[in-house]
Amino acid sequence: EDAGEGKIFIKSAHGTYLRAHERAADAEEGSFAKVDLAADKDAAGTKWEAVAEGETFWRVKSAHGAWLRAEEGEEGAAVNQQANPEAGEWENWTIATVTKEGEGEGAAAAAAAPAEEEDTTVKRLMGHKVTVKSAAHGTFLKANSDNGPITQAAEVGEWEVWRVCPIQGQEGMYSLKNEAHGTNVRPNEALQEGEEGNPKVVQTTELTPADCWSVEVVEGDTIRFVSAHGTYLRAADGGADAAVDLAAEAGEWEAWTIAHTPQAQE
């Protein structure tokens, strides 16, 4: 469940919430902090941050800055927290969709199968170097240097090359990553202090569930990017250097055409 500010609650099938305890100051060296379940999601230690580890695994960080860790063993093995900043294999997790009770294999397969048009777009373009072009204005999505604003450009250069990467274990979710800077597009849920107009998008070197996007196919290779907050990536009017922000509803300015980069950029 979304806990706001890039954090999540992890809810069990019993309606309880995963809770992280702080490691005691007098704890034995080599011991790990406790993890258990809380009945109330507002209890201390129930907020977590999911951080992508490559395109396959996620690492889950507690409110105390420790990583959720699975001890070696089979069923019944312990789950605790690793306080060291250098997380390893035992701190890697995958996130997968579970079929709800009552859904047969046929229903699950049908739900997981994308539409034919979307399937073509994903298989041919997702994960490759692409340009993201405003279908309304003909401008290109651009990530400025030094974590500057995300704007629009009239022509394609290094800062206008992107990869739309599928997120492993999250069907239909993607990261929008700039090839030059290695940053992802993060949608702000609301206007920040001093901002006006629509909520903005910013660059981030991290990748959390709140930074993932779903895709709506408009036609062919023209799509809309839908944020985790249900808003749409929007190219404002104004040509080169015009703003890129988020809109509550989909229209012409929220449509983007993705295409392989020119040969010079490959």
BAKOLVEX-31500 format. One line per 2 residues: number of its first residue (from 1); for each residue x, y, z of N, C-alpha, C. Coordinates in Angstrom, 1 decimal, padded with zeros to 4 digits, always signed. Layout:
N
NUM) X Y Z X Y Z X Y Z  ... .
% end
This chain:
266
1) +000.8 -001.2 +000.0 +000.0 +000.0 +000.0 +000.9 +001.2 +000.0  +000.4 +002.3 -000.7 +001.2 +003.5 -000.8 +001.1 +004.2 +000.6 .
3) +002.3 +004.6 +001.2 +002.3 +005.3 +002.4 +002.7 +006.8 +002.3  +002.8 +007.2 +001.0 +003.1 +008.6 +000.7 +004.6 +008.8 +000.8 .
5) +005.1 +009.9 +000.2 +006.5 +010.3 +000.2 +007.5 +009.2 -000.2  +007.0 +008.4 -001.2 +007.9 +007.4 -001.7 +008.0 +006.1 -000.8 .
7) +007.2 +006.1 +000.2 +007.2 +004.9 +001.1 +006.0 +004.0 +000.9  +006.1 +002.8 +001.4 +005.0 +001.8 +001.2 +004.8 +001.1 +002.6 .
9) +003.5 +000.6 +002.7 +003.2 -000.4 +003.7 +003.2 -001.8 +003.1  +003.7 -002.8 +003.8 +003.7 -004.2 +003.3 +002.6 -004.9 +004.1 .
11) +001.5 -005.2 +003.5 +000.4 -005.8 +004.2 +000.3 -007.3 +003.9  +000.1 -008.1 +005.0 +000.0 -009.5 +004.9 -001.4 -010.0 +004.5 .
13) -001.6 -011.2 +004.2 -002.9 -011.8 +003.8 -003.8 -011.7 +005.0  -003.3 -011.6 +006.2 -004.1 -011.5 +007.5 -004.5 -010.1 +007.9 .
15) -004.1 -009.1 +007.0 -004.4 -007.7 +007.3 -003.5 -007.0 +008.3  -002.3 -007.7 +008.6 -001.3 -007.1 +009.5 -000.2 -006.5 +008.6 .
17) +000.6 -005.7 +009.2 +001.6 -004.9 +008.5 +003.0 -005.2 +009.0  +003.9 -005.4 +008.0 +005.3 -005.7 +008.3 +005.9 -004.5 +009.1 .
19) +006.6 -004.8 +010.2 +007.1 -003.7 +011.1 +008.6 -004.0 +011.4  +009.4 -002.9 +011.3 +010.8 -003.0 +011.6 +011.1 -002.4 +013.0 .
21) +011.8 -003.2 +013.8 +012.2 -002.6 +015.1 +013.6 -002.1 +015.0  +013.9 -001.1 +015.8 +015.3 -000.6 +015.8 +016.2 -001.5 +016.6 .
23) +017.4 -001.7 +016.1 +018.4 -002.5 +016.8 +018.8 -001.9 +018.1  +018.7 -002.7 +019.2 +019.1 -002.2 +020.5 +020.5 -001.7 +020.6 .
25) +020.8 -000.7 +021.3 +022.1 -000.1 +021.5 +023.1 -001.2 +022.1  +022.5 -002.0 +023.0 +023.4 -003.0 +023.7 +023.3 -004.4 +023.0 .
27) +022.8 -004.4 +021.8 +022.7 -005.7 +021.1 +024.1 -006.3 +020.8  +024.1 -007.7 +020.8 +025.4 -008.3 +020.6 +025.9 -008.0 +019.2 .
29) +027.2 -007.9 +019.0 +027.8 -007.7 +017.7 +027.4 -008.8 +016.8  +027.0 -008.5 +015.6 +026.6 -009.5 +014.6 +025.1 -009.9 +014.6 .
31) +024.4 -009.3 +015.6 +023.0 -009.6 +015.7 +022.2 -008.7 +014.7  +021.0 -009.1 +014.4 +020.2 -008.3 +013.5 +018.9 -007.8 +014.1 .
33) +018.4 -006.7 +013.6 +017.2 -006.1 +014.2 +016.0 -006.9 +013.8  +015.0 -006.9 +014.7 +013.8 -007.7 +014.6 +012.8 -007.2 +013.6 .
35) +012.1 -008.1 +012.9 +011.0 -007.7 +012.1 +009.8 -008.6 +012.5  +008.7 -007.9 +012.7 +007.4 -008.7 +013.0 +006.2 -008.0 +012.4 .
37) +005.0 -008.3 +012.8 +003.8 -007.8 +012.2 +003.1 -006.9 +013.2  +002.5 -005.8 +012.7 +001.7 -004.9 +013.6 +000.3 -004.9 +013.1 .
39) -000.7 -004.8 +014.0 -002.1 -004.8 +013.6 -002.5 -003.5 +013.0  -001.8 -002.4 +013.3 -002.1 -001.0 +012.9 -001.0 -000.5 +011.9 .
41) -001.4 -000.1 +010.7 -000.3 +000.4 +009.8 +000.3 +001.7 +010.3  -000.3 +002.4 +011.2 +000.2 +003.6 +011.8 +001.2 +003.4 +012.9 .
43) +001.5 +002.1 +013.2 +002.4 +001.8 +014.3 +003.8 +002.2 +013.8  +004.7 +002.5 +014.7 +006.1 +002.9 +014.4 +006.8 +001.8 +013.7 .
45) +007.5 +002.1 +012.6 +008.3 +001.1 +011.9 +007.6 +000.4 +010.8  +006.4 +000.8 +010.4 +005.7 +000.1 +009.4 +005.9 +000.6 +008.0 .
47) +006.6 +001.8 +007.9 +006.8 +002.3 +006.5 +008.2 +001.9 +006.0  +008.2 +001.5 +004.7 +009.3 +000.9 +004.1 +009.6 +001.7 +002.8 .
49) +010.8 +001.6 +002.3 +011.1 +002.1 +001.0 +011.7 +001.0 +000.1  +011.1 +000.8 -001.1 +011.5 -000.2 -002.0 +012.5 +000.5 -003.0 .
51) +013.7 -000.1 -003.2 +014.7 +000.5 -004.0 +015.1 -000.6 -005.1  +015.1 -000.2 -006.3 +015.4 -001.2 -007.4 +016.9 -001.6 -007.3 .
53) +017.1 -002.9 -007.5 +018.5 -003.4 -007.6 +018.6 -004.0 -009.0  +019.1 -003.2 -009.9 +019.1 -003.6 -011.3 +017.6 -003.6 -011.8 .
55) +017.4 -004.5 -012.8 +016.0 -004.6 -013.3 +015.3 -005.9 -012.9  +015.9 -006.6 -012.0 +015.4 -007.9 -011.6 +014.9 -007.9 -010.1 .
57) +015.7 -007.3 -009.2 +015.4 -007.4 -007.8 +015.1 -006.0 -007.2  +014.5 -006.1 -006.0 +014.2 -004.9 -005.2 +014.8 -005.1 -003.8 .
59) +015.3 -004.0 -003.2 +015.7 -004.1 -001.8 +014.8 -003.2 -001.0  +014.5 -003.6 +000.2 +013.4 -003.0 +001.0 +014.1 -002.4 +002.2 .
61) +014.0 -001.1 +002.4 +014.7 -000.4 +003.5 +013.7 +000.1 +004.5  +014.0 -000.2 +005.8 +013.1 +000.2 +006.9 +013.3 +001.6 +007.2 .
63) +012.4 +002.1 +008.1 +012.5 +003.5 +008.6 +013.8 +003.7 +009.4  +014.5 +002.7 +009.8 +015.7 +002.8 +010.6 +016.9 +002.7 +009.6 .
65) +016.7 +002.6 +008.3 +017.8 +002.6 +007.4 +018.4 +001.2 +007.2  +017.8 +000.2 +007.7 +018.3 -001.2 +007.5 +017.5 -001.9 +006.4 .
67) +018.2 -002.9 +005.8 +017.6 -003.6 +004.7 +016.9 -004.9 +005.2  +015.7 -005.1 +004.6 +015.0 -006.4 +004.9 +015.8 -007.6 +004.4 .
69) +016.0 -008.6 +005.2 +016.9 -009.7 +004.9 +016.3 -011.0 +005.2  +016.5 -011.9 +004.3 +016.0 -013.3 +004.4 +017.2 -014.2 +004.8 .
71) +017.1 -014.8 +006.0 +018.2 -015.7 +006.4 +018.1 -017.0 +005.5  +019.3 -017.6 +005.4 +019.4 -018.8 +004.6 +018.5 -019.9 +005.3 .
73) +017.9 -020.8 +004.5 +017.1 -021.8 +005.0 +015.8 -022.0 +004.2  +015.0 -023.0 +004.6 +013.8 -023.3 +003.9 +012.6 -022.6 +004.7 .
75) +011.4 -023.3 +004.6 +010.3 -022.7 +005.2 +010.5 -022.5 +006.7  +010.1 -021.3 +007.2 +010.3 -021.0 +008.6 +011.6 -020.3 +008.9 .
77) +012.5 -020.1 +007.9 +013.7 -019.4 +008.1 +013.4 -017.9 +008.5  +014.3 -017.3 +009.3 +014.1 -016.0 +009.8 +014.1 -014.9 +008.8 .
79) +013.4 -013.8 +009.0 +013.5 -012.6 +008.3 +013.8 -011.5 +009.3  +014.9 -010.7 +009.0 +015.3 -009.6 +009.9 +015.8 -008.5 +009.1 .
81) +016.6 -007.6 +009.8 +017.2 -006.4 +009.1 +018.7 -006.5 +009.1  +019.3 -006.1 +008.0 +020.7 -006.0 +007.8 +021.1 -004.5 +007.9 .
83) +021.8 -004.2 +008.9 +022.1 -002.8 +009.2 +023.3 -002.2 +008.3  +024.1 -003.1 +007.7 +025.2 -002.7 +006.9 +024.7 -002.0 +005.7 .
85) +025.4 -000.9 +005.2 +025.0 -000.3 +004.0 +025.2 -001.1 +002.8  +026.2 -002.1 +002.8 +026.5 -002.9 +001.7 +025.5 -004.1 +001.7 .
87) +024.3 -003.9 +001.1 +023.4 -005.0 +001.0 +023.9 -006.1 +000.0  +023.5 -007.3 +000.3 +024.0 -008.4 -000.6 +022.8 -009.3 -001.1 .
89) +023.1 -010.5 -001.5 +022.1 -011.4 -002.1 +021.0 -011.6 -001.2  +021.2 -011.8 +000.1 +020.2 -012.1 +001.0 +019.2 -010.9 +001.3 .
91) +019.6 -009.8 +000.8 +018.7 -008.6 +000.9 +017.9 -008.3 -000.4  +018.1 -009.2 -001.4 +017.4 -009.0 -002.7 +016.0 -009.7 -002.7 .
93) +015.0 -009.1 -003.2 +013.6 -009.6 -003.3 +013.1 -009.4 -004.7  +012.2 -010.3 -005.1 +011.4 -010.0 -006.3 +010.0 -009.7 -005.9 .
95) +009.3 -008.9 -006.7 +007.9 -008.6 -006.5 +007.1 -009.2 -007.6  +006.1 -010.0 -007.3 +005.3 -010.7 -008.3 +003.9 -010.6 -008.1 .
97) +003.1 -010.6 -009.1 +001.6 -010.6 -009.0 +001.0 -011.9 -008.6  +000.2 -012.0 -007.6 -000.4 -013.2 -007.2 -001.9 -013.2 -007.6 .
99) -002.3 -014.3 -008.3 -003.7 -014.5 -008.7 -004.6 -014.6 -007.6  -005.7 -013.8 -007.6 -006.6 -013.8 -006.5 -007.4 -015.1 -006.5 .
101) -007.9 -015.5 -005.3 -008.6 -016.7 -005.1 -009.9 -016.6 -006.0  -010.2 -017.7 -006.7 -011.3 -017.8 -007.5 -011.0 -017.5 -009.0 .
103) -009.8 -017.0 -009.3 -009.4 -016.8 -010.7 -008.7 -018.1 -011.2  -009.2 -018.6 -012.2 -008.6 -019.8 -012.8 -007.4 -019.4 -013.6 .
105) -006.7 -020.5 -014.1 -005.5 -020.2 -014.9 -005.8 -019.4 -016.1  -007.0 -019.7 -016.7 -007.4 -019.0 -017.9 -007.6 -017.5 -017.7 .
107) -008.2 -017.2 -016.6 -008.5 -015.8 -016.2 -007.2 -015.1 -015.9  -006.3 -015.8 -015.2 -005.0 -015.1 -014.9 -004.2 -014.9 -016.2 .
109) -004.2 -015.8 -017.1 -003.5 -015.6 -018.4 -004.1 -014.5 -019.2  -005.4 -014.4 -019.2 -006.1 -013.4 -020.0 -005.8 -012.0 -019.4 .
111) -005.7 -011.9 -018.0 -005.4 -010.6 -017.4 -004.0 -010.2 -017.7  -003.1 -011.2 -017.7 -001.7 -010.9 -017.9 -001.4 -010.6 -019.4 .
113) -002.2 -011.1 -020.3 -001.8 -010.9 -021.7 -002.2 -009.5 -022.2  -001.2 -008.7 -022.7 -001.4 -007.4 -023.2 -002.2 -007.4 -024.5 .
115) -002.8 -006.3 -024.8 -003.5 -006.2 -026.1 -002.4 -006.4 -027.2  -002.9 -006.8 -028.4 -002.0 -007.1 -029.5 -001.2 -005.9 -029.8 .
117) -001.8 -004.7 -029.9 -001.1 -003.5 -030.2 -000.1 -003.1 -029.2  -000.4 -003.2 -027.9 +000.5 -002.9 -026.8 +001.7 -003.9 -026.9 .
119) +001.4 -005.2 -027.1 +002.4 -006.2 -027.2 +003.5 -005.9 -028.2  +003.0 -005.4 -029.4 +004.0 -005.0 -030.5 +004.8 -003.9 -030.0 .
121) +004.3 -002.9 -029.4 +005.0 -001.7 -028.9 +006.1 -002.1 -027.9  +005.6 -002.9 -026.9 +006.5 -003.3 -025.8 +007.7 -004.1 -026.4 .
123) +007.4 -005.1 -027.2 +008.4 -006.1 -027.6 +009.4 -005.4 -028.5  +009.0 -004.4 -029.3 +009.8 -003.8 -030.3 +010.7 -002.6 -029.8 .
125) +010.1 -001.9 -028.8 +010.7 -000.7 -028.4 +011.2 -000.6 -027.0  +010.5 -001.3 -026.1 +010.8 -001.2 -024.7 +012.2 -001.8 -024.4 .
127) +012.9 -001.1 -023.6 +014.3 -001.5 -023.2 +015.4 -001.1 -024.1  +015.0 -000.6 -025.3 +015.9 -000.1 -026.3 +016.1 +001.4 -026.2 .
129) +017.1 +002.0 -026.8 +017.3 +003.4 -026.8 +016.2 +004.0 -027.7  +015.5 +005.0 -027.1 +014.4 +005.6 -027.9 +014.3 +007.1 -027.7 .
131) +013.6 +007.7 -028.6 +013.2 +009.1 -028.3 +011.8 +009.1 -027.9  +011.4 +010.1 -027.1 +010.1 +010.3 -026.6 +009.6 +011.6 -027.1 .
133) +008.7 +011.6 -028.1 +008.3 +012.8 -028.9 +006.9 +013.2 -028.6  +006.7 +014.4 -028.3 +005.3 +014.9 -028.0 +004.5 +014.8 -029.3 .
135) +003.4 +014.0 -029.3 +002.6 +013.9 -030.5 +001.9 +015.2 -030.9  +001.7 +016.1 -029.9 +001.0 +017.3 -030.2 +001.9 +018.4 -030.7 .
137) +003.1 +018.5 -030.1 +004.0 +019.6 -030.3 +005.2 +019.3 -031.2  +005.5 +018.0 -031.4 +006.7 +017.6 -032.1 +008.0 +017.8 -031.4 .
139) +008.0 +018.1 -030.1 +009.2 +018.3 -029.4 +009.6 +017.0 -028.6  +010.9 +016.9 -028.2 +011.4 +015.7 -027.6 +011.6 +015.8 -026.1 .
141) +011.3 +014.8 -025.3 +011.5 +014.8 -023.9 +013.0 +014.9 -023.6  +013.4 +015.8 -022.7 +014.8 +016.1 -022.5 +015.1 +016.2 -021.0 .
143) +016.2 +015.6 -020.5 +016.7 +015.6 -019.2 +017.9 +016.5 -019.1  +017.8 +017.7 -018.5 +018.9 +018.6 -018.4 +019.9 +018.1 -017.4 .
145) +021.1 +018.7 -017.5 +022.3 +018.2 -016.7 +022.1 +018.6 -015.3  +023.0 +018.0 -014.4 +023.0 +018.4 -013.0 +021.6 +018.3 -012.3 .
147) +020.9 +017.2 -012.7 +019.6 +017.0 -012.1 +018.7 +018.2 -012.3  +018.9 +018.9 -013.4 +018.0 +020.0 -013.8 +016.6 +019.6 -014.2 .
149) +015.8 +020.5 -014.6 +014.4 +020.2 -014.9 +014.3 +019.3 -016.1  +013.2 +018.6 -016.2 +012.9 +017.8 -017.4 +012.0 +018.7 -018.3 .
151) +012.5 +019.0 -019.5 +011.8 +019.9 -020.4 +011.7 +019.3 -021.8  +011.5 +020.1 -022.8 +011.4 +019.7 -024.2 +012.5 +020.3 -025.1 .
153) +012.8 +019.6 -026.1 +013.8 +020.0 -027.0 +013.3 +019.9 -028.5  +013.8 +020.8 -029.3 +013.4 +020.8 -030.7 +014.0 +019.7 -031.5 .
155) +015.2 +019.3 -031.1 +016.0 +018.3 -031.8 +016.5 +017.2 -030.9  +017.0 +016.1 -031.4 +017.5 +015.0 -030.6 +019.0 +015.1 -030.4 .
157) +019.4 +015.1 -029.2 +020.8 +015.0 -028.8 +021.0 +014.0 -027.7  +022.1 +014.0 -027.1 +022.4 +013.0 -026.0 +021.3 +013.0 -024.9 .
159) +020.9 +014.2 -024.5 +020.0 +014.3 -023.4 +018.6 +013.9 -023.7  +018.3 +013.7 -025.0 +017.0 +013.3 -025.4 +016.8 +011.8 -025.7 .
161) +017.8 +011.0 -025.3 +017.8 +009.5 -025.5 +017.3 +008.9 -024.2  +016.4 +007.9 -024.3 +015.8 +007.3 -023.1 +015.7 +005.8 -023.3 .
163) +015.4 +005.1 -022.2 +015.1 +003.7 -022.2 +013.8 +003.5 -021.4  +012.8 +002.9 -022.0 +011.6 +002.6 -021.2 +011.7 +001.1 -020.8 .
165) +012.1 +000.9 -019.6 +012.5 -000.5 -019.2 +011.4 -001.2 -018.4  +011.0 -002.4 -018.8 +010.0 -003.1 -018.0 +010.6 -003.4 -016.6 .
167) +009.7 -003.4 -015.6 +010.2 -003.7 -014.2 +009.9 -005.1 -013.9  +010.9 -005.9 -013.6 +010.8 -007.3 -013.4 +009.9 -007.6 -012.2 .
169) +008.9 -008.5 -012.4 +008.0 -008.8 -011.4 +006.8 -007.9 -011.2  +006.7 -006.8 -012.0 +005.6 -005.9 -011.9 +005.0 -005.8 -013.3 .
171) +004.1 -006.6 -013.6 +003.5 -006.7 -015.0 +002.9 -005.3 -015.4  +003.4 -004.9 -016.6 +002.9 -003.6 -017.1 +003.4 -002.3 -016.5 .
173) +004.5 -002.4 -015.7 +005.1 -001.2 -015.1 +006.5 -001.0 -015.7  +006.9 +000.3 -015.9 +008.1 +000.6 -016.5 +008.8 +001.8 -015.8 .
175) +010.1 +001.8 -016.0 +010.9 +003.0 -015.6 +011.2 +003.8 -016.9  +011.3 +005.1 -016.7 +011.6 +006.0 -017.8 +013.0 +006.6 -017.5 .
177) +014.0 +006.0 -018.1 +015.4 +006.3 -017.7 +016.2 +007.0 -018.8  +016.8 +008.1 -018.4 +017.6 +008.9 -019.4 +019.0 +008.2 -019.6 .
179) +019.3 +008.0 -020.8 +020.6 +007.3 -021.2 +021.8 +008.1 -020.8  +021.8 +009.4 -021.0 +023.0 +010.2 -020.7 +023.3 +010.4 -019.3 .
181) +022.3 +010.6 -018.4 +022.5 +010.9 -017.0 +022.3 +009.7 -016.1  +021.6 +008.7 -016.6 +021.3 +007.5 -015.8 +020.2 +007.8 -014.7 .
183) +019.4 +008.8 -014.9 +018.4 +009.2 -014.0 +017.0 +008.8 -014.5  +016.1 +008.6 -013.5 +014.7 +008.2 -013.8 +013.8 +009.4 -013.7 .
185) +012.7 +009.3 -014.4 +011.7 +010.4 -014.3 +010.8 +010.0 -013.1  +010.8 +010.9 -012.1 +009.9 +010.8 -010.9 +008.7 +011.7 -011.0 .
187) +007.5 +011.2 -010.8 +006.4 +012.1 -010.8 +006.1 +012.6 -009.4  +006.0 +013.9 -009.2 +005.6 +014.4 -007.9 +004.1 +014.2 -007.7 .
189) +003.7 +013.8 -006.5 +002.3 +013.5 -006.3 +001.5 +014.8 -006.2  +002.1 +015.9 -005.8 +001.4 +017.2 -005.6 +002.4 +018.3 -005.9 .
191) +001.9 +019.5 -006.0 +002.8 +020.7 -006.2 +003.7 +020.9 -004.9  +005.0 +021.2 -005.2 +005.9 +021.5 -004.1 +005.8 +022.9 -003.7 .
193) +006.4 +023.3 -002.6 +006.3 +024.7 -002.2 +006.9 +025.6 -003.2  +006.1 +026.7 -003.5 +006.6 +027.7 -004.5 +006.2 +027.3 -005.9 .
195) +005.7 +026.1 -006.2 +005.4 +025.8 -007.6 +003.9 +026.2 -007.9  +003.7 +026.4 -009.2 +002.4 +026.7 -009.7 +002.0 +025.8 -010.8 .
197) +000.7 +025.8 -011.1 +000.3 +025.0 -012.3 +000.1 +023.5 -011.9  +000.5 +022.6 -012.7 +000.4 +021.2 -012.5 +001.6 +020.6 -011.7 .
199) +001.4 +019.5 -011.0 +002.6 +018.8 -010.4 +003.6 +018.5 -011.4  +004.9 +018.6 -011.0 +006.0 +018.5 -011.9 +006.6 +017.1 -011.9 .
201) +007.5 +016.8 -012.8 +008.3 +015.6 -012.8 +009.8 +016.1 -012.6  +010.6 +015.2 -011.9 +011.9 +015.5 -011.6 +012.8 +014.3 -011.9 .
203) +014.1 +014.5 -011.8 +015.1 +013.4 -012.1 +015.5 +012.8 -010.7  +015.6 +011.5 -010.7 +016.1 +010.8 -009.5 +017.0 +009.7 -009.9 .
205) +018.0 +009.4 -009.1 +018.9 +008.3 -009.4 +018.4 +007.0 -008.8  +017.4 +007.1 -007.9 +016.7 +005.9 -007.3 +015.6 +005.5 -008.1 .
207) +015.1 +004.3 -007.8 +013.9 +003.8 -008.5 +013.0 +003.1 -007.4  +011.9 +003.8 -007.1 +010.9 +003.2 -006.1 +009.6 +002.9 -006.8 .
209) +008.7 +002.2 -006.2 +007.4 +001.9 -006.9 +006.7 +003.2 -007.3  +006.9 +004.3 -006.6 +006.3 +005.6 -007.0 +006.9 +006.2 -008.2 .
211) +008.0 +005.7 -008.7 +008.7 +006.2 -009.9 +008.4 +005.3 -011.1  +007.6 +004.3 -011.0 +007.2 +003.5 -012.1 +006.0 +003.9 -012.8 .
213) +005.9 +003.6 -014.1 +004.8 +004.1 -015.0 +004.2 +002.9 -015.6  +002.9 +003.1 -015.9 +002.2 +002.2 -016.8 +002.0 +002.9 -018.1 .
215) +001.7 +002.1 -019.2 +001.6 +002.6 -020.5 +000.2 +002.4 -021.1  -000.4 +003.4 -021.7 -001.6 +003.3 -022.4 -001.3 +003.5 -023.9 .
217) -001.6 +002.6 -024.7 -001.4 +002.7 -026.2 -002.5 +003.6 -026.8  -002.2 +004.7 -027.4 -003.1 +005.5 -028.1 -003.4 +004.9 -029.5 .
219) -002.3 +004.8 -030.3 -002.4 +004.2 -031.6 -000.9 +003.9 -032.1  -000.7 +002.7 -032.6 +000.7 +002.4 -033.0 +001.7 +002.6 -032.0 .
221) +002.7 +003.4 -032.2 +003.8 +003.7 -031.2 +003.5 +005.0 -030.4  +002.3 +005.5 -030.5 +001.9 +006.6 -029.7 +001.3 +006.2 -028.4 .
223) +001.8 +006.6 -027.3 +001.4 +006.1 -026.0 +001.2 +007.2 -025.0  +000.6 +006.9 -023.9 +000.6 +007.8 -022.7 +001.3 +007.1 -021.6 .
225) +002.0 +007.9 -020.8 +002.7 +007.4 -019.6 +001.8 +007.8 -018.4  +001.4 +006.8 -017.6 +000.5 +007.0 -016.5 +001.3 +006.7 -015.2 .
227) +001.4 +007.7 -014.3 +002.2 +007.6 -013.1 +001.5 +006.7 -012.1  +002.2 +006.4 -011.0 +001.7 +005.6 -009.9 +000.6 +006.4 -009.2 .
229) +000.5 +007.7 -009.4 -000.5 +008.5 -008.8 -001.8 +008.7 -009.7  -001.7 +008.1 -010.9 -002.8 +008.1 -011.8 -002.9 +009.4 -012.7 .
231) -001.8 +010.1 -012.7 -001.6 +011.3 -013.5 -000.9 +011.0 -014.8  -001.0 +011.8 -015.8 -000.4 +011.6 -017.1 +000.8 +012.5 -017.4 .
233) +001.8 +012.0 -018.0 +003.0 +012.8 -018.4 +002.5 +013.7 -019.5  +002.8 +015.0 -019.3 +002.2 +016.1 -020.2 +003.3 +017.0 -020.8 .
235) +003.3 +017.3 -022.1 +004.1 +018.3 -022.7 +003.4 +019.6 -022.8  +003.8 +020.6 -022.0 +003.1 +021.9 -022.1 +003.4 +022.6 -023.4 .
237) +002.5 +023.5 -023.8 +002.7 +024.2 -025.0 +003.9 +025.2 -024.8  +004.6 +025.5 -025.9 +005.7 +026.5 -025.8 +006.9 +026.1 -026.5 .
239) +007.0 +024.9 -027.1 +008.2 +024.6 -027.9 +009.4 +024.2 -027.1  +010.6 +024.4 -027.6 +011.8 +024.1 -026.9 +011.9 +024.7 -025.6 .
241) +012.3 +023.9 -024.6 +012.5 +024.4 -023.2 +011.1 +024.5 -022.5  +010.0 +024.2 -023.1 +008.7 +024.3 -022.4 +008.7 +023.2 -021.3 .
243) +007.8 +023.4 -020.4 +007.8 +022.5 -019.2 +007.2 +021.1 -019.6  +007.6 +020.1 -018.8 +006.9 +018.8 -018.8 +006.4 +018.6 -017.4 .
245) +005.1 +018.3 -017.3 +004.5 +018.1 -016.0 +003.5 +017.0 -016.0  +002.5 +017.0 -015.1 +001.5 +016.0 -014.9 +000.1 +016.5 -015.0 .
247) -000.7 +015.8 -015.7 -002.1 +016.2 -015.9 -003.0 +015.2 -015.3  -004.2 +015.6 -014.8 -005.1 +014.7 -014.1 -005.9 +013.9 -015.2 .
249) -006.0 +014.4 -016.4 -006.8 +013.8 -017.4 -006.0 +013.7 -018.7  -006.3 +012.7 -019.5 -005.6 +012.5 -020.8 -006.2 +013.3 -021.9 .
251) -005.3 +013.9 -022.7 -005.7 +014.7 -023.9 -004.6 +014.6 -024.9  -004.6 +015.6 -025.8 -003.6 +015.6 -026.9 -002.2 +015.8 -026.4 .
253) -002.1 +016.7 -025.3 -000.7 +017.0 -024.8 -000.1 +015.9 -024.0  -000.9 +014.9 -023.7 -000.4 +013.8 -022.9 +000.0 +012.6 -023.8 .
255) -000.1 +012.7 -025.1 +000.3 +011.6 -026.0 +001.8 +011.8 -026.4  +002.5 +010.7 -026.4 +003.9 +010.7 -026.8 +004.2 +009.6 -027.8 .
257) +005.0 +009.8 -028.8 +005.4 +008.8 -029.8 +006.8 +008.4 -029.5  +007.0 +007.1 -029.3 +008.4 +006.6 -029.0 +008.9 +005.9 -030.3 .
259) +010.2 +006.1 -030.5 +010.8 +005.5 -031.7 +012.3 +005.2 -031.4  +012.8 +004.3 -032.2 +014.3 +004.0 -032.0 +015.0 +005.3 -032.3 .
261) +016.1 +005.5 -031.6 +016.9 +006.7 -031.8 +017.6 +006.7 -033.1  +017.9 +007.9 -033.7 +018.7 +007.9 -034.9 +020.0 +007.1 -034.8 .
263) +020.4 +006.5 -035.9 +021.6 +005.6 -035.9 +022.8 +006.3 -035.2  +022.9 +007.6 -035.2 +024.1 +008.3 -034.6 +024.0 +008.1 -033.1 .
265) +022.8 +007.9 -032.5 +022.7 +007.9 -031.1 +022.8 +006.4 -030.6  +022.8 +005.4 -031.4 +022.8 +004.0 -031.0 +024.2 +003.7 -030.4 .
% end
